[in-house]
Amino acid sequence: MKDKTEKAKERHIPAPSVESIRDLILEAKKKAYAETDHEPEPELTSAVEWPITCTVGPGLEGAIACESKVGYVNGSKGWLIYRGYDIFDLCAYSTFEETSYLLLHGRLPSQAELTEFTTSLRERMFIPQTQRLMLSFPVETMNPMSALRLGTNLMRQKQTYRDTDTEADLKVGEILATDDDSIPMETRPPGKKNPVFEFLTGLFKRVHPASEDALVGSDEIESCYNLIAGVASVAATIGRTRAGRIPLEPLPEYGLAGNYLYMVTGRRPTALEERIMDISLILHADHGMNASTFASMVVASTLSDIYLAIGAGISALSGPLHGGANVEVVKMLAEIGDPSNVKKWFRETTAAKKKVMGFGHRVYKAYDPRARILGPISALLTENDETRRKTYATAVALEDAVVSELGAKKIFPNVDFYSGIVYSAMGIPQELYTTIFAVSRVAGWCARVVEYLENNRIFRPRAMYTGTFDETYVPPSER
Ligand SMILES: CC(C)(COP(=O)(O)OP(=O)(O)OC[C@H]1O[C@@H](n2cnc3c(N)ncnc32)[C@H](O)[C@@H]1OP(=O)(O)O)[C@@H](O)C(=O)NCCC(=O)NCCS
């Protein structure tokens, strides 16, 4: 009889290389294109004549609100395209920094531009003053998306002087200032549940250049860089604070994805983990005129500033109908518990007319290309851990059951089905999953806002009034 250790050794599959992930993605691409080859090619257009005629459903479904060159989703072909580049190719070859540059600037950067941009984002992840300000709030007990919005707002306070044109006109944000020490510092003394609050009542010091003060984003694109880097640091700070730990600074050897992982877990990620996080950020970065993108654009169209516009995107993303289905998937898989329970669980769920989390999509009526990429990646990541392997096997069994029953209705796994498994295998707590979505999507929000502002027109749809007329006012005492 083989003992447990021998069995474990046999089971151990050598860690896959970063290159093997690329092969896997290119394989998934082939499969995706082969399966939807029969679907008709879309009619593409390069010019639009306004006003435009289209059929509009409730919630503006089907409405065309603007032109965009940022990204394209085709539900029947299962295409996701950023600036003309296929998501499979970007995930196989690009980095989140390069993809963000592409989304913002409309073209891939040269090697020199990419190096400069990557370095610049790393420097912009260094936001000690915002991190300290965040510790003045009960971040550890707040809803993480609410804390993310708070952090983005505090970052704005440190990185723009829009509200502080005169020294005499200081506002609350400046009086609630921190000193200029960088972290780490003692924020949670032993035995104390909450971090130490630091309200210094001195006047705001304008020190140039000093840490975050150097990040003043007077121009829109600079502010976008601050936001893409800063949202990652704010999200990691929330994770650290919730774990009762001191926030960390970014490390020079990592890009944004690796630094996010390091700053949230406190552990230096492996090259493979860094790459998988990078891929995950690439594939969530843009997705057409979804609710959070639209929310950001609506706010920006009033000529409010980009920090507040991104805050609106974060708010919209926090709702369960938008971000967050991946958490439900992880809970669901835990509830099912084992591949052998899938059939019974699925029968009961269908009989109760409940939807299976992580399946179906408003736009994709083919297999979501993002799930095609994350599925095989989650297989690799879970291979060497018995519990995770079981979770993955349960997911595969569920996918088989759902697709064989509902595939005819074009119900396939969506991006959320495998992303939770990936995050959990990298040691990220469930409650942070939606914040990771924001760490990535901020690139798309920024790109679409910047593009829209080039030909800005304030959003102003109409509602169909179905109320009454000619009511006579009756005083409260007579009602
Ligand atoms: C994403 C979602 C809201 C899309 O909704 P939609 O495009 O409006 O699709 P509909 O709700 O009209 O569904 C069409 C049919 O497929 C069924 N269906 C859709 N998603 C389903 C799911 N996840 N499980 C079981 N059946 C599903 C519906 O019951 C409906 O069946 P019917 O025609 O017999 O009534 C929906 O698929 C869903 O709730 N999925 C689960 C949550 C989730 O994973 N969200 C993340 C999305 S990225």
The ligand as a Gaussian input file, in Angstrom:
#p B3LYP/6-31G(d) Opt

LIG

0 1
 C      -26.734000      37.179000     -16.497000
 C      -28.269000      37.078000     -16.606000
 C      -28.879000      38.130000     -15.703000
 C      -28.623000      37.305000     -18.069000
 O      -29.955000      37.432000     -18.135000
 P      -30.799000      37.523000     -19.504000
 O      -29.948000      37.749000     -20.674000
 O      -31.822000      38.533000     -19.227000
 O      -31.333000      36.098000     -19.653000
 P      -32.766000      35.658000     -19.210000
 O      -32.891000      35.883000     -17.753000
 O      -33.757000      36.308000     -20.123000
 O      -32.705000      34.107000     -19.507000
 C      -33.076000      33.475000     -20.701000
 C      -33.476000      32.052000     -20.359000
 O      -32.329000      31.342000     -19.848000
 C      -32.541000      30.953000     -18.502000
 N      -31.331000      31.269000     -17.741000
 C      -30.563000      32.380000     -17.879000
 N      -29.536000      32.336000     -17.017000
 C      -29.671000      31.186000     -16.342000
 C      -28.913000      30.592000     -15.313000
 N      -27.830000      31.186000     -14.830000
 N      -29.324000      29.417000     -14.814000
 C      -30.432000      28.806000     -15.290000
 N      -31.183000      29.324000     -16.276000
 C      -30.811000      30.497000     -16.799000
 C      -33.691000      31.820000     -18.007000
 O      -34.383000      31.193000     -16.959000
 C      -34.509000      31.980000     -19.238000
 O      -35.256000      30.816000     -19.430000
 P      -36.758000      30.879000     -20.039000
 O      -36.576000      31.429000     -21.428000
 O      -37.208000      29.476000     -20.000000
 O      -37.506000      31.805000     -19.151000
 C      -28.728000      35.680000     -16.184000
 O      -28.188000      34.719000     -17.054000
 C      -28.347000      35.354000     -14.743000
 O      -29.045000      35.752000     -13.816000
 N      -27.237000      34.578000     -14.517000
 C      -26.835000      34.195000     -13.190000
 C      -26.073000      35.344000     -12.490000
 C      -24.705000      35.589000     -13.070000
 O      -23.932000      34.667000     -13.293000
 N      -24.401000      36.870000     -13.295000
 C      -23.120000      37.305000     -13.837000
 C      -23.274000      37.815000     -15.215000
 S      -21.720000      38.233000     -15.900000

